[in-house]
Amino acid sequence: MGTVNFGTGGRPPRPSAGGPEWWPAAAVEPGGPDRSAPESYRPDWVLAAPVTAAVTRTVPAGADPADLAGYCLMLGDDALLLAHRLSGWGVRGPDLEEGAALAAITADLLGQARALLERAAELEGAGRDADLLAYHRDSGDFRNVRLAEIDCGPGPGGDFATSTARLLLFAAWRHAVFARLAATRDPVLSAIAARTWRVLLRHRQHAEQWVIRLGDRAPESRLRMQEALHRVWPLSGELFAVHPVERRLAEAGCAVRPDAVRGEVAAALDGAASVARLELPPLGEAPPEGTGGRWGAHTESMPFVVADMQYLVRADPVEP
């Protein structure tokens, strides 16, 4: 993952009037610095050092550093794999504006992945870093949810509607988790979550706009959107399965039990579906413990997406 500094909160410069709807209306977030004042402005690096560098990095009492490293790895892998899948759209989106929107969402997710994988590497020690975790693990060593890895397009495995349905489900779930994670006792996770939960809300709202746009149109468009929802929904149960690491850290006040946000996520999804006049399948049941991406049990597409993501780095003789 290279270093890119857009100098505007991790996104390309804001377009002029009439720009895409996904862009935030205000540059100042509640409780954040006034970026309109030059003396308080500080560029945010998207893929370089985490923005939490100045935060105390001591592991809270009662939390196992190995558990905390594993938890950061889970959340970081989620963002990394989905970012790679979304990057496949490139210029293949329905229009140039949507291409820019997906590029911004991809950059947001990569920034989250960088910060979380750096924290995981820091806790693991032994000279590990975020790039080593991203590019030098085999597919079975990743701990992302399977929803992030499946092929939803633009290749033959999906289409734009399926990618939109996946983004809606993922962003609704991740936003709910990170909104609660901002109050965690771990200062690094709290700082990361506090800076990103509003970004994740924008991701969810962007997907909602497309679900409504595609669902509330011609019969063919509506049918494709309905089929897309039914395709990704079977993997929704895994989002709410509780891994032992999450259970132990939640008891220590350093993580969020994913089953605690199920009702909140369902309400957000039902709201979007009602406006789009679509029928949502029920959220899936959590799979048995020991199965799913959190345990390293992935779909058959996982080795291929990891190979595609890591190919250039592993082919470079300069890399370890």
C-alpha positions in Angstrom: 0.0 0.0 0.0 1.7 3.2 -1.2 1.5 6.6 0.3 -1.0 9.1 -1.0 -1.7 12.5 0.5 -4.8 14.2 -0.9 -4.4 16.9 1.8 -8.2 17.1 2.2 -9.2 14.7 4.8 -8.2 11.7 2.8 -10.2 12.5 -0.4 -9.6 14.2 -3.7 -10.3 17.9 -3.7 -14.0 18.6 -3.4 -15.7 19.1 -6.8 -17.4 22.4 -7.6 -21.1 23.0 -7.2 -23.2 20.2 -8.6 -20.7 17.5 -7.6 -21.7 14.0 -6.5 -24.1 13.6 -3.7 -21.8 11.3 -1.7 -19.5 14.2 -0.7 -20.0 15.5 2.8 -21.8 18.9 2.9 -19.6 20.3 5.7 -15.9 20.2 6.2 -16.1 20.6 9.9 -17.3 17.6 12.0 -18.7 18.1 15.4 -15.9 18.1 17.9 -13.3 18.2 15.2 -10.8 20.9 14.2 -12.0 23.8 12.1 -10.3 23.0 8.8 -11.3 26.3 7.4 -8.8 28.0 9.7 -5.3 27.7 8.3 -3.6 27.5 11.7 -5.6 24.4 12.7 -5.5 22.6 9.4 -3.5 19.4 9.3 -3.6 17.1 6.2 -4.7 13.6 6.7 -2.6 10.8 5.2 -4.7 8.2 3.5 -2.3 5.3 3.3 0.7 6.4 5.4 1.1 6.5 9.2 -2.2 6.1 11.1 -3.8 9.3 12.3 -3.6 7.8 15.8 0.2 8.2 16.0 -0.1 10.7 18.9 -2.5 8.6 20.9 -1.2 6.5 23.8 -0.7 3.0 22.6 -0.7 1.2 25.9 -2.9 -1.9 26.0 -5.7 -1.3 28.6 -5.6 -3.3 31.8 -7.6 -6.6 31.5 -7.1 -6.9 27.7 -4.8 -9.5 26.2 -2.5 -8.0 23.7 -2.8 -11.1 21.5 -6.6 -10.8 21.5 -6.3 -7.1 20.7 -4.0 -7.8 17.8 -6.4 -10.5 16.5 -9.3 -8.1 16.7 -7.5 -5.3 14.8 -6.5 -7.9 12.2 -10.2 -8.9 11.8 -11.4 -5.3 11.3 -8.4 -4.4 9.1 -8.9 -7.5 6.9 -12.5 -6.6 6.4 -11.6 -3.2 5.0 -8.7 -4.4 3.0 -10.6 -7.1 1.1 -13.6 -5.0 0.4 -11.4 -2.2 -0.8 -9.6 -4.5 -3.2 -12.9 -5.8 -4.5 -14.3 -2.3 -5.0 -11.1 -1.2 -6.8 -12.0 -3.6 -9.5 -14.7 -1.3 -10.7 -12.2 1.4 -11.7 -13.7 3.1 -14.7 -16.4 0.4 -15.1 -19.0 2.2 -13.0 -22.2 3.4 -14.5 -20.8 6.9 -15.0 -17.7 9.0 -14.2 -19.2 10.4 -11.1 -19.9 7.0 -9.6 -16.3 6.0 -10.5 -15.0 8.9 -8.4 -17.4 7.9 -5.6 -16.2 4.3 -5.5 -12.6 5.5 -5.7 -13.1 7.7 -2.6 -14.9 4.8 -0.7 -12.0 2.5 -1.6 -9.4 5.1 -0.3 -11.4 5.4 2.9 -11.4 1.6 3.4 -7.7 1.4 2.7 -7.0 4.1 5.2 -8.9 2.1 7.8 -7.1 -1.0 6.9 -3.7 0.7 7.2 -4.4 2.0 10.7 -5.8 -1.3 12.0 -3.2 -3.5 10.5 -0.4 -1.2 11.8 -2.0 -1.6 15.3 -2.1 -5.4 14.8 1.5 -5.5 13.7 2.6 -3.3 16.6 1.0 -5.6 19.1 2.3 -8.8 17.4 5.9 -7.4 17.3 8.7 -9.4 15.8 9.4 -6.8 13.1 5.9 -7.1 11.5 4.2 -4.2 9.8 1.0 -3.5 7.9 2.5 -4.3 4.5 3.8 -7.6 5.7 0.3 -8.5 7.0 -1.4 -7.3 3.8 0.9 -8.9 1.3 2.7 -11.8 2.9 -0.1 -14.0 4.4 -1.8 -16.9 2.7 -5.6 -16.8 2.2 -6.2 -19.0 5.2 -4.4 -16.5 7.5 -6.9 -13.7 6.7 -9.7 -13.1 9.2 -12.2 -11.0 7.2 -15.9 -11.8 7.0 -16.7 -13.6 3.8 -19.0 -10.9 2.6 -16.0 -8.7 1.9 -14.2 -11.3 -0.3 -16.9 -12.6 -2.6 -17.0 -11.6 -6.3 -19.9 -9.2 -6.8 -18.5 -7.7 -10.0 -17.4 -6.1 -12.2 -16.3 -9.5 -13.5 -18.6 -12.4 -14.5 -19.3 -13.1 -10.8 -21.6 -10.1 -10.3 -22.8 -6.8 -11.5 -23.2 -3.2 -10.2 -26.5 -4.0 -8.4 -24.8 -6.9 -6.5 -21.8 -4.7 -5.5 -24.3 -2.1 -4.3 -26.2 -4.6 -2.2 -23.0 -5.9 -0.7 -21.8 -2.3 0.1 -25.1 -1.5 1.8 -25.0 -4.5 4.0 -21.4 -4.2 4.9 -21.5 -0.4 5.5 -24.6 -0.6 7.7 -23.0 -3.3 9.8 -19.6 -1.7 10.1 -21.0 1.8 10.8 -23.0 0.3 13.7 -20.0 -1.4 15.1 -17.6 1.5 14.8 -20.1 4.0 16.3 -20.0 1.9 19.5 -16.3 1.2 19.1 -15.5 4.9 19.5 -16.2 4.4 23.2 -13.9 1.5 23.7 -11.2 1.5 26.4 -8.4 1.0 23.9 -7.2 4.4 22.9 -6.1 3.5 19.5 -9.3 1.7 18.4 -11.3 4.5 20.0 -9.4 7.1 17.9 -9.7 5.1 14.7 -13.4 4.5 15.2 -14.1 8.1 16.2 -12.6 9.4 13.0 -14.2 6.8 10.7 -17.8 6.1 11.9 -19.1 9.2 10.1 -17.2 8.1 7.0 -18.9 4.7 7.2 -22.3 6.4 7.5 -21.6 8.2 4.2 -20.7 4.8 2.6 -24.1 3.5 3.8 -26.0 6.5 2.6 -24.3 6.3 -0.8 -25.3 2.6 -1.2 -28.8 3.5 0.0 -29.2 6.1 -2.7 -28.3 3.5 -5.4 -30.5 0.8 -3.9 -33.4 3.3 -4.0 -32.5 4.5 -7.4 -32.3 1.0 -8.9 -35.2 -0.5 -6.9 -37.7 2.3 -7.6 -37.4 2.4 -11.3 -38.2 0.2 -14.3 -39.3 -3.4 -13.6 -36.1 -4.9 -15.0 -34.0 -2.6 -12.8 -36.1 -3.4 -9.8 -35.8 -7.2 -10.5 -32.0 -7.0 -10.7 -31.8 -5.1 -7.4 -34.1 -7.6 -5.7 -32.0 -10.5 -7.0 -28.8 -8.8 -5.9 -30.1 -8.5 -2.3 -31.1 -12.1 -2.2 -27.7 -13.1 -3.5 -25.6 -11.4 -0.7 -28.0 -11.8 2.2 -27.2 -15.4 3.0 -23.8 -14.2 4.2 -25.4 -11.6 6.6 -25.6 -14.0 9.5 -21.8 -14.2 9.7 -21.6 -10.5 10.5 -23.3 -11.1 13.8 -21.4 -14.2 14.9 -19.3 -13.6 18.0 -15.7 -14.9 17.9 -14.1 -15.8 21.3 -11.7 -12.9 20.8 -14.5 -10.5 20.4 -16.3 -11.9 23.4 -13.3 -11.6 25.7 -12.4 -8.1 24.6 -16.0 -6.9 24.9 -16.0 -8.1 28.5 -12.8 -6.0 29.0 -14.5 -3.0 27.4 -12.2 -3.1 24.4 -14.4 -4.4 21.6 -18.0 -4.6 20.4 -19.9 -7.8 20.3 -21.3 -7.9 16.7 -24.6 -9.6 17.8 -25.3 -6.4 19.9 -25.8 -4.3 16.7 -28.1 -6.8 14.9 -31.3 -4.8 15.6 -29.8 -1.5 14.7 -28.5 -2.8 11.4 -31.8 -4.4 10.5 -33.6 -1.2 11.2 -31.3 0.8 8.9 -31.6 -1.8 6.1 -35.4 -1.9 6.5 -35.6 1.8 6.2 -33.7 1.8 2.9 -35.7 -1.1 1.5 -39.1 0.5 2.3 -38.2 3.7 0.4 -37.0 1.6 -2.5 -40.1 -0.6 -2.3 -38.0 -3.7 -2.1 -38.5 -6.8 0.0 -35.5 -7.6 2.1 -34.7 -11.2 2.9 -34.4 -11.8 6.7 -30.9 -11.4 8.1 -29.2 -14.8 8.2 -28.5 -16.9 11.3 -25.0 -16.9 12.7 -23.1 -19.9 11.5 -21.8 -22.4 14.0 -18.7 -21.4 15.9 -15.5 -22.4 14.2 -16.8 -21.6 10.7 -16.6 -18.5 8.6 -13.9 -16.0 7.7 -13.1 -15.0 11.3 -11.8 -18.5 11.8 -9.9 -18.6 8.4 -12.6 -20.6 6.6 -13.2 -18.7 3.4 -15.1 -19.0 0.1 -13.5 -20.7 -2.8 -12.8 -17.3 -4.4 -10.5 -16.2 -1.5 -7.2 -17.7 -2.8 -7.7 -16.0 -6.2 -8.5 -12.6 -4.8 -5.5 -12.7 -2.4 -3.3 -13.8 -5.3 -4.5 -10.9 -7.4 -4.0 -8.5 -4.5 -0.5 -9.7 -3.6 0.9 -10.6 -7.1 3.0 -7.4 -7.8 4.4 -7.2 -4.2 5.5 -10.9 -4.1 6.9 -10.7 -7.6 9.2 -7.8 -6.6 12.6 -9.2 -5.7 13.2 -6.2 -3.4 10.4 -7.3 -1.1 11.2 -9.8 1.7 
